[in-house]
Amino acid sequence: MIRAQLARMIDHSVLKPEAVDRDIRAGADLVRELGVAFYCVQPTRRR
């Protein structure tokens, strides 16, 4: 299995209550860069 295939099978989350917008954006950038399948943040942090 190559890295890209594995990335499409995992998820990433930023669920800490103290996470700020910068943390959410950094997580999103990482997900895009690695091609991760799913990104989860707290619903209250969503705009």
N, CA and C atoms as an extended XYZ file, in Angstrom:
141
Properties=species:S:1:pos:R:3:atomname:S:1:resname:S:1:resid:I:1 pbc="F F F"
N         0.850       -1.178        0.000 N   MET     1
C         0.000        0.000        0.000 CA  MET     1
C         0.898        1.244        0.000 C   MET     1
N         0.573        2.171       -0.861 N   ILE     2
C         1.362        3.397       -0.912 CA  ILE     2
C         0.727        4.457       -0.016 C   ILE     2
N         1.482        5.476        0.282 N   ARG     3
C         1.058        6.533        1.210 CA  ARG     3
C        -0.275        7.167        0.817 C   ARG     3
N        -0.463        7.481       -0.441 N   ALA     4
C        -1.698        8.117       -0.892 CA  ALA     4
C        -2.909        7.218       -0.655 C   ALA     4
N        -2.743        5.934       -0.859 N   GLN     5
C        -3.846        4.995       -0.613 CA  GLN     5
C        -4.196        4.955        0.866 C   GLN     5
N        -3.205        4.942        1.696 N   LEU     6
C        -3.423        4.924        3.142 CA  LEU     6
C        -4.091        6.219        3.601 C   LEU     6
N        -3.660        7.344        3.088 N   ALA     7
C        -4.235        8.633        3.475 CA  ALA     7
C        -5.729        8.682        3.190 C   ALA     7
N        -6.160        8.056        2.103 N   ARG     8
C        -7.593        8.066        1.754 CA  ARG     8
C        -8.427        7.191        2.683 C   ARG     8
N        -7.781        6.440        3.569 N   MET     9
C        -8.496        5.562        4.493 CA  MET     9
C        -8.568        6.104        5.919 C   MET     9
N        -7.911        7.210        6.186 N   ILE    10
C        -7.877        7.723        7.554 CA  ILE    10
C        -8.558        9.078        7.643 C   ILE    10
N        -8.747        9.519        8.879 N   ASP    11
C        -9.335       10.835        9.085 CA  ASP    11
C        -8.457       11.645       10.027 C   ASP    11
N        -8.755       12.911       10.113 N   HIS    12
C        -8.026       13.834       10.975 CA  HIS    12
C        -9.064       14.690       11.682 C   HIS    12
N        -8.800       15.028       12.928 N   SER    13
C        -9.760       15.850       13.660 CA  SER    13
C        -9.051       16.886       14.517 C   SER    13
N        -9.751       17.988       14.728 N   VAL    14
C        -9.331       19.023       15.664 CA  VAL    14
C       -10.548       19.248       16.562 C   VAL    14
N       -10.549       18.599       17.714 N   LEU    15
C       -11.715       18.612       18.593 CA  LEU    15
C       -11.465       19.300       19.927 C   LEU    15
N       -10.281       19.787       20.146 N   LYS    16
C        -9.983       20.449       21.414 CA  LYS    16
C       -10.852       21.695       21.571 C   LYS    16
N       -11.458       21.890       22.726 N   PRO    17
C       -12.287       23.082       22.929 CA  PRO    17
C       -11.484       24.376       22.826 C   PRO    17
N       -10.185       24.304       23.105 N   GLU    18
C        -9.360       25.517       23.055 CA  GLU    18
C        -8.796       25.802       21.655 C   GLU    18
N        -9.156       24.991       20.676 N   ALA    19
C        -8.680       25.211       19.310 CA  ALA    19
C        -9.198       26.548       18.789 C   ALA    19
N        -8.332       27.273       18.130 N   VAL    20
C        -8.696       28.565       17.544 CA  VAL    20
C        -8.726       28.416       16.021 C   VAL    20
N        -9.192       29.453       15.346 N   ASP    21
C        -9.301       29.403       13.882 CA  ASP    21
C        -7.995       28.987       13.222 C   ASP    21
N        -6.889       29.452       13.739 N   ARG    22
C        -5.574       29.107       13.179 CA  ARG    22
C        -5.363       27.587       13.220 C   ARG    22
N        -5.774       26.937       14.309 N   ASP    23
C        -5.634       25.480       14.433 CA  ASP    23
C        -6.524       24.761       13.423 C   ASP    23
N        -7.743       25.252       13.256 N   ILE    24
C        -8.690       24.650       12.308 CA  ILE    24
C        -8.148       24.755       10.890 C   ILE    24
N        -7.645       25.932       10.545 N   ARG    25
C        -7.095       26.121        9.198 CA  ARG    25
C        -5.844       25.285        8.963 C   ARG    25
N        -4.992       25.184        9.968 N   ALA    26
C        -3.776       24.368        9.837 CA  ALA    26
C        -4.146       22.903        9.605 C   ALA    26
N        -5.163       22.425       10.316 N   GLY    27
C        -5.629       21.059       10.107 CA  GLY    27
C        -6.170       20.854        8.712 C   GLY    27
N        -6.931       21.832        8.229 N   ALA    28
C        -7.485       21.744        6.873 CA  ALA    28
C        -6.372       21.733        5.828 C   ALA    28
N        -5.365       22.553        6.036 N   ASP    29
C        -4.225       22.568        5.103 CA  ASP    29
C        -3.518       21.217        5.084 C   ASP    29
N        -3.337       20.627        6.252 N   LEU    30
C        -2.682       19.323        6.344 CA  LEU    30
C        -3.493       18.248        5.629 C   LEU    30
N        -4.800       18.270        5.829 N   VAL    31
C        -5.682       17.298        5.182 CA  VAL    31
C        -5.580       17.414        3.656 C   VAL    31
N        -5.600       18.637        3.161 N   ARG    32
C        -5.472       18.845        1.710 CA  ARG    32
C        -4.125       18.363        1.201 C   ARG    32
N        -3.080       18.705        1.925 N   GLU    33
C        -1.723       18.339        1.506 CA  GLU    33
C        -1.537       16.826        1.434 C   GLU    33
N        -2.059       16.109        2.418 N   LEU    34
C        -1.853       14.664        2.486 CA  LEU    34
C        -2.931       13.851        1.775 C   LEU    34
N        -4.039       14.499        1.412 N   GLY    35
C        -5.120       13.782        0.751 CA  GLY    35
C        -5.917       12.905        1.695 C   GLY    35
N        -6.001       13.331        2.962 N   VAL    36
C        -6.728       12.568        3.976 CA  VAL    36
C        -8.213       12.548        3.623 C   VAL    36
N        -8.861       11.426        3.949 N   ALA    37
C       -10.237       11.191        3.529 CA  ALA    37
C       -11.257       12.099        4.201 C   ALA    37
N       -11.076       12.422        5.476 N   PHE    38
C       -12.133       13.100        6.221 CA  PHE    38
C       -11.513       14.017        7.258 C   PHE    38
N       -12.136       15.173        7.467 N   TYR    39
C       -11.660       16.148        8.446 CA  TYR    39
C       -12.822       16.513        9.356 C   TYR    39
N       -12.621       16.411       10.646 N   CYS    40
C       -13.691       16.642       11.610 CA  CYS    40
C       -13.310       17.771       12.565 C   CYS    40
N       -14.215       18.726       12.734 N   VAL    41
C       -14.060       19.789       13.727 CA  VAL    41
C       -15.338       19.861       14.545 C   VAL    41
N       -15.277       20.513       15.671 N   GLN    42
C       -16.476       20.666       16.496 CA  GLN    42
C       -17.526       21.438       15.725 C   GLN    42
N       -18.780       21.002       15.770 N   PRO    43
C       -19.840       21.701       15.025 CA  PRO    43
C       -19.959       23.177       15.395 C   PRO    43
N       -19.645       23.533       16.603 N   THR    44
C       -19.743       24.926       17.016 CA  THR    44
C       -18.654       25.788       16.408 C   THR    44
N       -17.589       25.179       15.866 N   ARG    45
C       -16.493       25.913       15.251 CA  ARG    45
C       -16.745       26.168       13.765 C   ARG    45
N       -17.735       25.556       13.211 N   ARG    46
C       -18.038       25.657       11.782 CA  ARG    46
C       -18.705       26.986       11.478 C   ARG    46
N       -18.389       27.558       10.341 N   ARG    47
C       -19.037       28.807        9.905 CA  ARG    47
C       -19.903       28.555        8.721 C   ARG    47
